[in-house]
Amino acid sequence: MAAITAKMVADLRTQTGCGMMDCKKALAEANGDFDAAVKLLREKGLAVAAKKASRIASEGVVDILISDDGKTAAMIEVNAETDFVAKNEKFLDFVKGLLRTIIATKPADVAELNTKNFDGTDMTVEAKLKDMIFTIGENMNIRRFLIVEGVLTSYIHGKGSTGVIVKFEADDKAVANEGFASFAKNIALQVAAMPVLYLDKASVPEKDIEEEKSVILAQLANDPKNANKPAQILEKMVIGKLGKFYEKNCLLEQSYVKDDKISVGKYVADTAKEFGGEIKVVGYFMYEKGEGLEKREDDFAAEIEKMVKG
């Protein structure tokens, strides 16, 4: 049997991130063959990953990468079991690698992404994910991603708790203005600070408007003060309340967070006029980490009892 040195174990640990004893055992099993030991650890990692797959992964990070030419942005949510792992440099580097892979290959969905070679390697994304699960020791999941192309800005809040991409239609004169980047960032900040359902009035589905009208009419009917008011007055009241609905639920109708005397739409129009160009907000995209996912609930009493019993 080949002699296993401390340096060999240390080198294997550096490359794989596995524990010292796991590395030593793998080297012994591979008779000192470094590459074979890496393969053994990865093979074991696949088994470990399968065992961890049922564990809840609702922590993690939302991250964004914009291409070098500034015309393509990718946003992704990758989940892990604990917030501690979500701050791990290897985990964060993995997420950045996923974003580079997405921008380079433009997969249609997560299933297709899993078949692509992970950035800078000959390993598929699926294999790299399983390798990361084994290396870090927690279940992980590539939950979702999107790709946006055009005139863009982005914003990440809370070290990856929320991600926002905003897409604009703007002419060269507006985009070339030195203030455009700050203006665009302000719109992204608005989206993160005051999340809404729709871009503008035209984006609200007719069924949602009708549903809101029915709610408003029921509220008015249940108020005794409105009992003797004529239909045309009630109709005006409905229109007024619908205006409040739009202000609350449409980005361009909202009060601008840095100047609540104007709407976001007015801020966009005023900025375009100032720049001497044309600017239009045509879309926004937001991910919130763990949104809609089941959260892990730790039973601390049970954990302590388990520890006491050994």
VMD Tcl script that draws the C-alpha trace (Angstrom):
set ca {
  {0.00 0.00 0.00}
  {1.27 3.48 -0.89}
  {2.28 5.71 2.01}
  {-0.32 8.38 2.79}
  {1.36 11.61 3.81}
  {-0.11 14.55 5.71}
  {0.45 16.76 2.65}
  {-1.58 14.40 0.44}
  {-4.44 14.52 2.93}
  {-4.20 18.31 3.19}
  {-4.15 18.73 -0.60}
  {-7.20 16.50 -1.01}
  {-9.02 18.40 1.69}
  {-8.21 21.72 -0.01}
  {-9.57 20.51 -3.36}
  {-12.71 18.80 -2.07}
  {-13.49 20.59 1.19}
  {-14.06 17.22 2.86}
  {-13.03 16.27 6.39}
  {-9.49 15.11 7.17}
  {-10.50 11.55 8.08}
  {-12.70 11.21 4.98}
  {-9.76 12.33 2.83}
  {-7.36 9.95 4.55}
  {-9.73 6.99 4.12}
  {-10.31 7.85 0.45}
  {-6.57 8.02 -0.24}
  {-6.03 4.69 1.50}
  {-8.85 3.09 -0.48}
  {-7.41 4.54 -3.71}
  {-3.91 3.32 -2.79}
  {-2.60 6.88 -2.82}
  {-4.01 7.81 -6.25}
  {-5.10 11.43 -5.79}
  {-7.56 11.59 -8.73}
  {-9.10 8.27 -7.77}
  {-9.55 9.54 -4.20}
  {-11.35 12.64 -5.50}
  {-13.62 10.41 -7.54}
  {-14.34 8.20 -4.52}
  {-15.31 11.21 -2.44}
  {-17.59 12.46 -5.18}
  {-19.19 9.05 -5.51}
  {-19.81 9.02 -1.79}
  {-21.10 12.55 -2.13}
  {-23.82 11.39 -4.51}
  {-25.07 8.99 -1.83}
  {-24.89 11.69 0.83}
  {-26.74 14.13 -1.42}
  {-29.55 11.63 -1.93}
  {-29.94 11.18 1.84}
  {-30.09 14.94 2.37}
  {-32.57 15.62 -0.44}
  {-35.60 15.33 1.86}
  {-34.30 17.94 4.29}
  {-35.89 21.37 4.08}
  {-33.79 23.99 2.27}
  {-35.49 27.37 2.65}
  {-32.49 29.55 3.47}
  {-29.96 30.48 0.83}
  {-29.42 33.48 -1.38}
  {-30.78 35.48 -4.29}
  {-28.05 36.79 -6.58}
  {-27.77 38.67 -9.87}
  {-25.08 38.92 -12.54}
  {-25.04 41.33 -15.49}
  {-23.00 40.45 -18.56}
  {-19.87 42.43 -19.45}
  {-21.71 44.30 -22.19}
  {-24.49 45.23 -19.75}
  {-27.23 43.87 -22.01}
  {-28.06 40.58 -20.27}
  {-28.87 39.93 -16.62}
  {-29.48 36.66 -14.83}
  {-31.10 36.33 -11.41}
  {-31.14 33.10 -9.41}
  {-32.36 31.72 -6.10}
  {-30.35 28.87 -4.60}
  {-31.54 27.43 -1.32}
  {-29.69 25.75 1.55}
  {-30.77 24.51 4.96}
  {-29.18 27.19 7.13}
  {-28.33 30.86 6.92}
  {-24.81 29.95 8.08}
  {-24.14 28.01 4.89}
  {-25.70 30.78 2.81}
  {-22.80 32.98 3.95}
  {-20.16 30.36 3.13}
  {-17.69 31.60 0.48}
  {-17.76 28.27 -1.38}
  {-21.55 28.42 -1.56}
  {-21.50 32.03 -2.80}
  {-18.83 31.21 -5.40}
  {-21.00 28.29 -6.55}
  {-23.95 30.64 -7.04}
  {-21.80 33.07 -9.06}
  {-20.63 30.15 -11.19}
  {-24.25 29.21 -11.84}
  {-24.99 32.76 -12.98}
  {-22.02 32.74 -15.35}
  {-23.22 29.39 -16.71}
  {-26.73 30.76 -17.24}
  {-25.54 33.87 -19.09}
  {-23.17 31.81 -21.26}
  {-25.61 29.00 -22.16}
  {-29.08 30.59 -21.70}
  {-30.94 27.44 -20.59}
  {-34.74 27.46 -20.70}
  {-35.28 26.14 -17.17}
  {-33.59 24.49 -14.18}
  {-33.87 21.03 -15.75}
  {-31.89 22.21 -18.78}
  {-29.45 24.15 -16.61}
  {-28.63 20.92 -14.76}
  {-27.40 19.38 -18.03}
  {-24.99 22.25 -18.84}
  {-21.32 22.15 -17.94}
  {-20.70 24.22 -14.83}
  {-18.67 27.35 -15.60}
  {-15.00 26.54 -16.22}
  {-15.37 22.76 -15.68}
  {-16.29 19.59 -17.51}
  {-18.72 18.70 -14.70}
  {-22.46 19.17 -15.24}
  {-24.34 21.59 -13.01}
  {-26.25 18.63 -11.53}
  {-23.01 16.86 -10.61}
  {-21.50 20.08 -9.24}
  {-24.57 20.62 -7.06}
  {-24.32 17.10 -5.62}
  {-20.61 17.63 -5.06}
  {-21.40 20.85 -3.15}
  {-23.99 19.05 -1.02}
  {-21.39 16.46 -0.07}
  {-18.63 19.02 0.51}
  {-20.68 21.45 2.63}
  {-22.95 18.87 4.25}
  {-26.36 20.42 3.69}
  {-29.17 19.92 1.24}
  {-29.17 22.56 -1.51}
  {-31.56 23.32 -4.30}
  {-31.44 25.48 -7.43}
  {-34.96 26.77 -7.13}
  {-35.40 29.20 -10.01}
  {-33.69 31.65 -12.32}
  {-34.56 34.11 -15.06}
  {-32.76 35.92 -17.86}
  {-33.56 39.50 -18.90}
  {-32.12 41.31 -21.92}
  {-32.19 45.00 -22.80}
  {-31.48 48.24 -20.96}
  {-31.21 47.01 -17.37}
  {-30.42 47.76 -13.78}
  {-30.33 45.51 -10.73}
  {-30.34 45.66 -6.96}
  {-29.60 43.12 -4.24}
  {-30.95 43.82 -0.75}
  {-29.87 42.35 2.56}
  {-26.93 40.29 1.26}
  {-29.16 38.22 -0.95}
  {-32.56 38.31 0.73}
  {-34.18 40.16 -2.20}
  {-33.13 40.65 -5.79}
  {-34.59 43.08 -8.34}
  {-34.05 43.58 -12.07}
  {-35.72 46.48 -13.89}
  {-35.94 46.70 -17.68}
  {-36.24 49.98 -19.55}
  {-36.84 51.21 -23.05}
  {-34.64 54.27 -23.41}
  {-32.98 56.07 -26.28}
  {-29.22 56.59 -26.56}
  {-29.40 60.17 -25.31}
  {-31.07 59.14 -22.06}
  {-28.84 56.11 -21.45}
  {-25.70 58.14 -22.15}
  {-26.60 60.71 -19.50}
  {-24.32 60.39 -16.47}
  {-27.37 60.41 -14.20}
  {-29.11 57.45 -15.88}
  {-27.46 54.77 -13.72}
  {-28.54 56.52 -10.49}
  {-32.05 57.05 -11.83}
  {-32.35 53.39 -12.83}
  {-31.07 52.24 -9.44}
  {-33.71 54.40 -7.75}
  {-36.44 52.50 -9.62}
  {-34.95 49.17 -8.52}
  {-34.84 50.43 -4.92}
  {-38.51 51.42 -5.22}
  {-39.46 47.90 -6.31}
  {-37.56 46.34 -3.40}
  {-38.92 48.80 -0.82}
  {-42.57 48.72 -1.92}
  {-43.32 45.46 -3.77}
  {-46.35 45.59 -6.05}
  {-48.38 43.25 -8.23}
  {-48.41 45.19 -11.49}
  {-46.30 47.57 -13.55}
  {-49.08 50.05 -14.41}
  {-52.86 50.35 -14.81}
  {-52.78 48.69 -18.22}
  {-51.09 45.64 -16.67}
  {-53.95 44.90 -14.27}
  {-56.11 42.02 -15.61}
  {-59.76 42.91 -16.16}
  {-60.87 40.14 -13.78}
  {-58.81 41.70 -10.97}
  {-60.41 45.09 -11.61}
  {-63.90 43.59 -11.57}
  {-63.13 41.71 -8.38}
  {-61.88 44.88 -6.71}
  {-64.98 46.76 -7.85}
  {-67.23 44.11 -6.33}
  {-65.36 44.37 -3.03}
  {-65.68 48.16 -3.05}
  {-69.40 48.03 -3.88}
  {-69.98 45.55 -1.03}
  {-68.12 47.85 1.38}
  {-70.20 50.82 0.27}
  {-73.44 48.84 0.57}
  {-72.56 47.78 4.11}
  {-72.02 51.37 5.22}
  {-75.34 52.89 6.46}
  {-74.13 56.36 5.47}
  {-74.45 55.38 1.82}
  {-78.01 54.05 2.01}
  {-79.67 57.03 0.31}
  {-76.90 58.07 -2.06}
  {-77.75 57.98 -5.78}
  {-76.08 55.48 -8.11}
  {-73.95 58.09 -9.89}
  {-72.45 59.21 -6.57}
  {-71.66 55.62 -5.64}
  {-70.04 55.13 -9.06}
  {-67.77 58.12 -8.45}
  {-66.86 56.69 -5.05}
  {-65.95 53.37 -6.72}
  {-63.72 55.18 -9.24}
  {-62.02 57.07 -6.42}
  {-61.35 53.90 -4.46}
  {-60.08 52.16 -7.60}
  {-57.56 54.99 -7.89}
  {-56.29 54.08 -4.43}
  {-56.08 50.45 -5.51}
  {-53.88 51.41 -8.47}
  {-51.66 53.58 -6.26}
  {-51.13 50.68 -3.90}
  {-50.63 47.92 -6.47}
  {-49.05 49.49 -9.59}
  {-45.39 50.51 -9.65}
  {-45.81 53.59 -11.82}
  {-48.83 54.80 -9.82}
  {-47.08 54.50 -6.44}
  {-45.74 57.46 -4.52}
  {-42.03 57.73 -5.22}
  {-40.18 56.75 -2.03}
  {-37.65 59.60 -2.25}
  {-40.33 62.24 -2.91}
  {-43.84 61.19 -1.94}
  {-45.32 64.31 -3.57}
  {-44.94 62.65 -6.98}
  {-45.64 59.20 -8.42}
  {-42.99 56.89 -9.80}
  {-44.41 57.51 -13.27}
  {-43.97 61.26 -12.80}
  {-40.40 60.73 -11.62}
  {-39.67 58.74 -14.79}
  {-41.25 61.41 -17.01}
  {-39.44 64.26 -15.23}
  {-36.11 62.45 -15.53}
  {-36.60 61.79 -19.25}
  {-37.36 65.47 -19.77}
  {-34.28 66.48 -17.77}
  {-32.08 64.14 -19.83}
  {-33.63 65.30 -23.09}
  {-34.48 61.74 -24.10}
  {-37.09 59.00 -23.90}
  {-37.38 56.60 -20.95}
  {-40.01 53.96 -20.26}
  {-40.13 51.29 -17.56}
  {-41.29 48.16 -19.37}
  {-40.79 45.44 -16.78}
  {-39.54 44.52 -13.33}
  {-38.64 41.20 -11.75}
  {-38.20 40.43 -8.06}
  {-37.18 37.34 -6.12}
  {-37.50 37.11 -2.36}
  {-35.43 34.37 -0.73}
  {-37.57 31.47 0.49}
  {-40.81 33.06 -0.72}
  {-43.55 30.45 -0.49}
  {-41.24 27.71 0.76}
  {-41.85 25.58 3.83}
  {-39.61 26.76 6.66}
  {-37.65 24.43 8.88}
  {-38.87 24.41 12.49}
  {-36.24 23.14 14.88}
  {-37.58 21.31 17.93}
  {-34.89 22.45 20.37}
  {-36.31 20.43 23.30}
  {-36.13 17.26 21.22}
  {-32.60 18.09 20.09}
  {-31.42 18.62 23.66}
  {-33.06 15.39 24.81}
  {-31.37 13.55 21.96}
  {-27.98 15.00 22.95}
  {-28.46 14.10 26.62}
  {-29.34 10.51 25.75}
  {-26.30 10.32 23.47}
}
mol new
graphics top color blue
foreach p $ca { graphics top sphere $p radius 0.5 }
foreach p [lrange $ca 0 end-1] q [lrange $ca 1 end] { graphics top cylinder $p $q radius 0.2 }
display resetview
